Structure formats: C-alpha cells, structure tokens
C-alpha cells in the first residue's frame, strides 16, 4: 500500500524497522493472541488456525510456536464442548446428527479421529437411542477411512 502511494522503499524499510524495534510489529505476539482468541472464541482447531495465520503472512515457525499452546487434550476438549453446545438443539435421527456434527468439526479444522470421537462420546451421553447408535461406531476405523491423522 505504501509503495502505491509512491513512498520510497528505503523509507518504508526504515519505518518498519523502527516499528519492529519499539515492539509495534510483533508477529509472535500477534500469532499467540490470534490463536488464543480464535481457539477459545470460535473453537477452531490447530489446522484451521495455522491456515489463518499463513493467510495473514505469519511465518510458519512463528505460527508453529503459537499453535504449540494447544495440546491434543485441549483440542479434544474444545471439540467436545462445541459438540455439546450444538447437540442441545440438534434434531433428527442419530445418524444424521452424527454426520452434521462431524462435518461441523471438520470445517473447523479438527482431524477426523478427534471429530468422530467427540461426537460419538457426546451421542453416547445423550439418550438411549443415540447411545445405541454410538456403540456401533468404530471411531478408529472411520478415521482411517478418511486418510487423515487421528
């Protein structure tokens, strides 16, 4: 944008360097704040967050460090919380609910194994019909079919 306004490359570099020196530009702080906000607020998984940081020009190493704040257990807990929230208003037969909820988690970047287990466990806790359906689900086999890491 500055280059389009005919500001010299030297001036742009000087200003950006000065901003970096005084801490106005801090990709690591931005990445940490972004990850915390989007993971807790929107329930996004590491994969979706990595994609968003990449789209915003954050270096892969810096993004990776920020994403390290989300461990496997935290990601699984976030998936389950999303499923529990959506399950309160979900209607229809258990198989349809299962597909919708797994799809919702997939769109938020959750690996297949995490998504399937979260929905299976939530359905098992819901009611007798849903629990019976959940008992028939082999989460590992379904996750293997998708070819995604569990």
Steps between C-alpha positions, in 0.01 A plus 500: 500500500781741582676420175185594307507840668847549353685479830856381450604147591767646732244702693268201530781276626616766748151547646436125523838443666425772754155354571664162553756653740237659722277193495215629291550218252523168681388201295552261791274701730243534224507125431462411869208740542336379177529134601364562849212711377390282209549168681305601809250729330420313180623154592738475207750213493875529442471425128249779437699742715822417314323574173369834629844605625657402167239710315596796720867467412626356828818296461446123536745472789337786691156350433620159617620644830163667557313180409707303753282659769220265390570141598311189387292490816406867467399450140290194589335690786418792271349261244285336768384839632393603148314172452328527837385853419365404156349175624262689731302621199571218255200315366458196283615140509838432663672416170404837349602685815829309498577601139409866558712531813803322354470728195485808721819395679673421170421852375664635815816307420474204736662173391254224418588287803450788744170599338358147487596423860355826631167444325487130589563573869244782506236283333569219746419742783187641332224237520441127452444516122806718444708282734402188305604669175827620657585147616501390136754764395862391468672839522843365407373319191307805382799726556722258307255513208539876474876474468545785748720481808310417816 
